[in-house]
Amino acid sequence: MRRFAAGLAVLALGMTVAVPAWADDLDNQRDRISQDLTAAQSRLDSDIKSLANATSALKQSQGQLTQARDQLAETHRQLTQAQTDDQAAAGRLAQAQNELEAAKAAVAEGERNVGAQRIEVGNVVRTQYQQRTNMVGIGMVVTGASTGDINNRVQWSTTMFDSTQAELDKLEALQAQLVAAQERQARIEQQMAEERAAAAANLVKRQRLAAQAIEEERAVALLVEANANAELVAGQQLQASQNHARALSAEQTDVETRIIARMRAQEAEAARLAEAARLDRENRAVERSRADIEAARVRAETEAAQERADQARAQAQGGAAAVPAPPAPAAAPASPFIKPSSGPVTSRYGMRLHPVLKVWKLHDGTDYGAACNTPLRAAADGVVTERYYNAGYGNRLMIDHGRVDGQYITTGYNHATRYTVSPGQRVKQGDVIGYVGTTGYSTGCHLHLMTWVNGKVTNPQTLGF
């Protein structure tokens, strides 16, 4: 249509002399229609761009919707897994509950056994005390016992003493069993509490993700609907513009047809037609010259633009910034714990010959050889959870430090003379919590430091001690 309009404009130049005045109205109408057609074409181009943008936005939002649906499917999968995990956790909790009941029964049985054994020891001691007195010599004189009788009584007395010691050993063993049952009960209760907390946190997280995914899908669906409506409106506008452009083109063709008919009516005027033909040739030559000039200008601009683009590309490639060297690796982080005693390390974690029991066994901590009554300090912030006496460890104290670098850490301090903090009390790193001693199975004043990672005894050296 543009080439036809340009040809029509050239033809009009050749008609400026030959066409009479009554043709001016057609010329004006033609020019007006040409302008309208140009404007319509501009609107048509704009409508095409709007439609393309709307279609692109629709495709983008549809992609977002697909991602949201994939995310929702993943969330549902995670929720299903969470339900499976919850069922597994429920099974573990049920098993732990059974173990807890068994542990409680063991504690109760241990308490009964210890009580009964204490009574038995008391009876034996009482009997021994009543039987082993200084009246033996007087009885010998009064009764006239022979030397053999006296030896029998001494032997009997020795047997009674050995029996008493055996009962005391049995009592100590029962007490140790009771302490072990109590510790197992405490561990099971702690494990149940942790699993319940983890299951509850997991469920809350999954519910939050599900709600978030549903909300995202709803938002993207609304966006898709809005973009679809925009695409529909743009398509309707484009259709209207196309119809308008077709109407203008038809009208222009009709006007051009009428102009050509009127030109043919003037063929009788040879002179005027010849002049019109000459002028038409000259005008065509001018137009071609103008077209050649325009084409040359366009080529020159295109070549200049290409040269500028090549220069810019070369500058971009030549002046590219050097890739910065990777940063030096960061130094390993320092341990979050401090040494709880100023004394030197005298024995590390591992197998060794026990200095008291004289048997090879695991030394489950690190010993610091500090003098008696040297202050003990908290290795890190935490809460005192336990403080009690144990025959082997002596006075014991445990501090729960919570999660440190993603691991649940507990420290234990043994053999102290005394402690200055109590269970439930919060301490700061470096606070004095007690004083070095030699209680329990110990050959001298020292601190026996123990560490637990996620509930398992661990070499303190792995935590930086």
C-alpha positions in Angstrom: 0.0 0.0 0.0 2.9 2.4 0.8 4.5 1.7 -2.7 1.1 2.3 -4.3 0.7 5.5 -2.4 4.2 6.7 -3.4 3.5 5.9 -7.1 0.3 7.8 -6.8 2.1 10.8 -5.3 4.5 10.8 -8.3 1.6 10.6 -10.7 0.1 13.5 -8.9 3.2 15.6 -9.6 2.7 15.0 -13.3 -0.9 16.1 -13.1 -0.4 19.5 -11.6 -0.5 21.2 -15.0 -2.8 18.9 -17.0 -5.6 18.3 -14.4 -8.1 21.0 -14.3 -9.2 22.9 -11.1 -12.1 20.6 -10.5 -9.7 17.8 -9.8 -8.3 19.6 -6.7 -11.0 18.2 -4.5 -10.1 14.7 -5.5 -6.4 15.5 -4.9 -7.3 16.8 -1.4 -9.5 13.8 -0.7 -6.7 11.6 -1.9 -4.2 13.3 0.3 -6.5 13.2 3.3 -7.2 9.5 2.8 -3.4 8.9 2.5 -2.8 10.7 5.8 -5.6 8.7 7.4 -4.2 5.5 6.0 -0.7 6.4 7.4 -2.2 7.1 10.8 -4.2 3.9 10.7 -1.1 1.9 9.8 0.6 3.5 12.8 -2.2 2.5 15.0 -2.1 -0.9 13.5 1.6 -1.3 14.3 1.0 -0.1 17.8 -1.9 -2.6 18.3 0.3 -5.4 17.0 3.0 -4.5 19.5 0.4 -4.3 22.3 -0.9 -7.7 21.3 2.6 -9.1 21.3 3.3 -7.7 24.7 0.1 -9.0 26.1 0.8 -12.5 24.6 4.4 -12.4 26.1 3.0 -11.4 29.5 0.5 -14.2 29.3 3.2 -16.8 28.4 5.3 -15.5 31.3 2.5 -15.7 33.8 1.6 -19.2 32.5 5.2 -20.2 33.2 5.0 -18.7 36.7 1.7 -20.6 37.2 3.5 -23.9 36.2 6.3 -23.2 38.6 3.7 -22.4 41.4 1.9 -25.7 40.6 5.3 -27.5 40.7 6.0 -25.9 44.0 2.6 -26.9 45.3 3.2 -30.5 44.2 6.5 -30.4 46.0 4.8 -29.0 49.1 2.2 -31.8 49.0 5.0 -34.3 48.7 6.7 -32.8 51.7 3.5 -32.8 53.6 3.1 -36.5 52.8 6.6 -37.1 53.9 5.9 -35.1 57.0 2.9 -37.2 57.7 5.0 -40.3 57.2 7.7 -38.8 59.5 5.0 -38.0 62.1 3.8 -41.6 62.0 7.3 -42.8 62.4 7.9 -40.3 65.2 4.7 -41.5 66.8 6.0 -45.1 66.6 9.2 -44.0 68.1 7.4 -42.1 70.8 5.3 -45.1 71.6 8.3 -47.3 71.8 10.1 -44.7 74.0 7.0 -44.6 76.1 7.1 -48.3 76.6 10.8 -48.0 77.4 10.1 -45.2 79.8 7.5 -47.3 81.6 10.1 -50.1 81.8 12.7 -47.7 83.0 10.3 -46.3 85.6 9.6 -49.9 86.7 13.3 -50.6 86.9 13.8 -47.5 89.0 11.0 -48.5 91.3 12.3 -52.0 91.5 15.8 -50.7 92.2 14.5 -48.4 95.0 12.7 -51.4 96.5 15.8 -53.5 96.3 18.1 -50.8 97.7 15.6 -50.3 100.6 15.4 -54.0 101.3 19.2 -54.4 101.1 19.7 -51.5 103.5 17.4 -53.2 106.0 19.3 -56.5 105.4 22.6 -54.8 106.0 21.2 -53.1 109.1 20.1 -56.5 110.4 23.5 -58.1 109.7 25.4 -55.2 111.3 23.1 -55.3 114.3 23.5 -59.0 114.7 27.3 -58.8 114.3 27.5 -56.0 116.8 25.5 -58.1 119.3 27.6 -61.2 118.7 31.1 -59.6 118.5 31.7 -58.0 122.0 34.3 -58.1 124.7 32.1 -60.5 126.7 33.6 -63.4 124.8 36.5 -63.6 127.3 34.3 -63.5 130.3 32.1 -66.1 128.7 35.1 -68.3 128.3 35.9 -68.1 132.1 32.4 -68.5 133.2 31.5 -71.3 130.9 34.9 -72.9 131.1 35.1 -73.1 127.3 38.0 -74.9 125.8 40.6 -73.5 123.5 38.8 -75.3 120.6 35.6 -73.6 121.4 37.3 -70.2 121.5 38.8 -70.8 118.0 35.4 -71.8 116.7 33.9 -68.6 118.0 36.6 -66.5 116.5 36.1 -68.2 113.2 32.4 -67.6 113.4 33.0 -64.0 114.1 35.2 -63.7 111.1 32.5 -65.3 108.9 30.0 -62.8 110.2 32.3 -59.9 109.3 32.8 -61.3 105.7 29.0 -61.8 105.4 28.5 -58.2 106.4 31.0 -56.9 103.8 29.3 -59.0 101.1 25.9 -57.5 102.0 27.5 -54.0 101.8 29.0 -54.8 98.4 25.6 -56.0 97.2 24.0 -52.8 98.5 26.5 -50.7 96.5 25.8 -52.8 93.4 22.1 -52.3 93.8 22.6 -48.6 94.3 24.7 -48.4 91.1 21.9 -50.3 89.2 19.4 -47.8 90.6 21.5 -44.8 89.4 21.8 -46.4 85.9 18.0 -46.9 85.8 17.4 -43.3 86.8 19.9 -42.0 84.2 18.2 -44.2 81.5 14.8 -42.9 82.5 16.1 -39.3 82.2 17.6 -39.9 78.8 14.4 -41.5 77.5 12.3 -38.6 78.8 14.7 -36.1 77.2 14.6 -38.0 73.9 10.8 -38.0 73.9 10.7 -34.3 74.6 13.1 -33.6 71.7 11.1 -35.8 69.2 7.8 -34.2 70.2 9.3 -30.7 69.7 10.8 -31.7 66.3 7.6 -33.2 65.1 5.6 -30.1 66.1 8.0 -27.8 64.4 8.0 -29.9 61.3 4.2 -29.9 61.1 4.0 -26.1 61.5 6.6 -25.7 58.7 4.7 -27.9 56.3 1.4 -26.2 57.0 3.0 -22.8 56.4 4.5 -24.0 53.1 1.2 -25.4 52.0 -0.7 -22.2 52.7 2.1 -20.2 51.0 2.0 -22.4 47.8 -1.8 -22.1 47.6 -1.7 -18.4 48.0 1.0 -18.1 45.2 -1.1 -20.3 42.9 -4.1 -18.1 43.5 -2.1 -14.9 42.8 -0.6 -16.2 39.6 -3.9 -17.5 38.4 -5.4 -14.0 38.9 -2.4 -12.6 36.9 -3.0 -15.1 34.1 -6.7 -14.2 34.0 -5.8 -10.5 33.8 -3.3 -11.0 31.1 -5.7 -13.2 29.1 -8.3 -10.4 29.3 -5.6 -7.9 28.2 -4.8 -10.2 25.2 -8.4 -10.4 24.3 -8.9 -6.6 24.4 -5.7 -6.1 22.4 -6.9 -8.7 19.8 -10.2 -6.9 19.5 -8.5 -3.6 19.1 -6.2 -5.1 16.4 -9.2 -6.5 14.6 -10.9 -3.1 14.7 -7.8 -1.4 13.4 -7.4 -3.9 10.6 -11.0 -3.4 9.5 -10.5 0.4 9.6 -7.3 0.1 7.5 -9.1 -2.1 4.9 -11.9 0.4 4.6 -9.4 3.2 4.0 -7.5 1.2 1.5 -10.7 0.4 -0.4 -11.7 4.1 -0.4 -8.3 5.1 -1.6 -8.5 2.5 -4.5 -11.8 3.9 -5.5 -10.5 7.5 -5.5 -7.5 6.5 -7.6 -9.8 4.8 -10.0 -11.8 7.9 -10.5 -8.7 10.0 -11.0 -7.4 7.7 -13.7 -10.8 7.9 -15.5 -10.7 11.6 -15.6 -7.2 11.6 -16.9 -8.2 9.4 -19.8 -11.0 11.9 -20.6 -8.4 14.5 -21.4 -6.4 12.3 -23.9 -7.8 14.4 -26.8 -5.7 17.3 -25.8 -2.5 16.0 -27.3 -0.5 19.0 -26.5 -1.5 19.1 -22.9 -1.0 15.4 -22.7 2.4 15.6 -24.2 3.4 18.3 -21.8 1.9 16.2 -19.0 4.0 13.3 -20.2 7.2 15.3 -20.3 6.5 16.7 -16.9 5.7 13.2 -15.7 9.1 11.9 -17.1 11.0 14.7 -15.5 9.2 14.2 -12.2 9.9 10.5 -12.4 13.5 11.2 -13.0 13.5 13.6 -10.0 11.8 11.1 -7.9 14.3 8.4 -8.9 17.1 10.7 -8.1 15.5 11.5 -4.8 15.0 7.7 -4.3 18.7 7.1 -5.2 19.8 9.8 -2.9 17.6 8.5 -0.1 18.9 4.9 -0.7 22.4 6.2 -0.6 21.7 8.1 2.6 20.1 5.0 4.1 23.1 2.9 3.1 25.5 5.4 4.5 23.6 5.6 7.8 23.4 1.8 7.9 27.1 1.4 7.3 27.9 4.1 9.9 25.6 2.4 12.4 27.4 -0.9 11.7 30.8 0.7 12.1 29.8 2.3 15.4 28.4 -1.1 16.6 31.7 -2.8 15.6 33.7 -0.1 17.4 31.5 -0.5 20.5 31.8 -4.3 20.3 35.6 -4.0 20.0 35.8 -1.6 22.8 33.7 -3.8 25.0 35.8 -6.9 24.2 39.1 -5.0 24.6 38.2 -3.1 27.8 36.6 -6.0 29.7 37.4 -5.8 33.3 39.7 -8.6 34.6 38.0 -11.2 36.7 38.9 -10.5 40.3 41.0 -13.2 42.0 39.0 -15.3 44.4 39.3 -14.2 48.0 41.7 -16.0 50.2 40.1 -18.7 52.2 38.8 -17.6 55.6 40.6 -18.8 58.7 39.0 -21.7 60.5 36.6 -20.3 63.2 37.8 -20.5 66.8 36.2 -22.9 69.2 33.1 -21.4 70.9 34.3 -23.0 74.2 36.9 -22.0 76.7 38.9 -24.3 78.9 37.1 -24.7 82.2 40.3 -25.0 84.3 43.7 -23.3 84.3 45.5 -26.6 85.0 47.3 -28.6 82.3 45.8 -31.6 80.5 47.0 -34.7 82.3 44.9 -37.4 80.6 43.0 -37.3 77.3 40.0 -39.2 76.1 40.6 -42.8 75.1 41.4 -46.3 76.5 43.7 -46.4 79.5 44.5 -48.3 82.6 42.2 -46.9 85.3 44.4 -45.5 88.1 42.1 -46.8 90.9 40.4 -49.9 89.4 43.5 -51.1 87.6 41.6 -52.3 84.6 41.7 -51.1 80.9 38.6 -49.0 80.2 37.5 -46.0 78.3 38.6 -42.7 79.8 35.5 -40.8 78.7 36.8 -37.2 79.1 39.8 -34.9 79.5 41.6 -34.4 82.8 43.0 -31.1 83.9 45.5 -31.4 86.7 44.6 -28.3 88.7 45.2 -27.8 92.4 42.4 -28.4 95.0 39.9 -25.6 95.2 41.0 -24.1 91.9 37.9 -22.3 90.4 36.0 -24.2 87.7 34.5 -22.0 85.0 31.6 -22.6 82.5 32.9 -23.5 79.1 30.1 -21.5 77.4 26.7 -20.0 78.0 24.1 -22.4 79.1 21.7 -23.7 81.8 22.7 -26.0 84.7 20.7 -29.2 84.2 22.1 -31.6 86.8 24.1 -31.6 90.1 24.5 -34.8 92.1 27.0 -37.2 93.7 28.2 -40.4 92.0 30.5 -43.0 93.5 32.8 -43.0 90.5 32.6 -39.4 89.3 32.1 -37.9 92.7 30.4 -34.5 92.7 29.0 -34.0 89.2 27.6 -30.9 87.4 26.2 -30.7 83.8 25.5 -27.7 81.7 23.2 -27.7 78.6 24.6 -25.3 76.0 21.7 -25.8 73.5 22.7 -26.0 69.8 26.2 -24.9 68.9 27.0 -24.9 65.2 24.0 -27.1 64.6 24.8 -29.7 67.3 23.3 -30.1 70.7 26.1 -29.8 73.2 26.3 -30.6 77.0 29.4 -30.4 79.2 30.0 -32.2 82.5 32.3 -31.3 85.4 33.4 -34.1 87.8 35.2 -34.7 91.1 34.7 -31.1 92.3 34.9 -30.2 96.0 31.7 -28.3 95.7 29.6 -26.3 93.2 28.3 -22.7 93.4 25.4 -23.1 90.9 22.2 -25.1 91.0 20.0 -26.9 88.4 17.9 -24.4 86.4 20.3 -21.6 86.8 21.6 -19.8 83.7 25.4 -19.2 83.5 27.6 -17.2 81.3 30.8 -18.3 79.7 33.6 -17.9 82.3 31.4 -17.8 85.3 32.8 -19.7 88.3 30.6 -22.7 88.8 32.6 -24.7 91.5 36.0 -25.7 92.7 38.4 -28.5 91.8 38.4 -31.5 94.1 39.1 -35.2 94.3 35.7 -36.7 95.2 34.7 -40.2 93.9 37.2 -42.5 92.3 40.1 -40.1 92.1 43.9 -40.2 92.9 44.2 -36.5 93.4 42.6 -33.1 92.8 41.7 -32.6 89.1 38.8 -31.8 86.8 37.4 -34.6 84.7 35.6 -32.8 81.8 33.1 -34.7 79.7 31.2 -33.6 76.6 28.1 -34.9 74.9 27.2 -34.1 71.3 23.6 -34.8 70.4 23.3 -36.9 73.5 26.4 -39.1 72.9 29.7 -38.9 74.9 32.3 -37.4 72.6 36.0 -36.6 72.8 36.2 -33.1 74.2 39.2 -32.5 71.9 36.9 -32.5 68.9 35.1 -29.4 70.3 38.4 -27.5 70.8 39.1 -28.4 74.4 
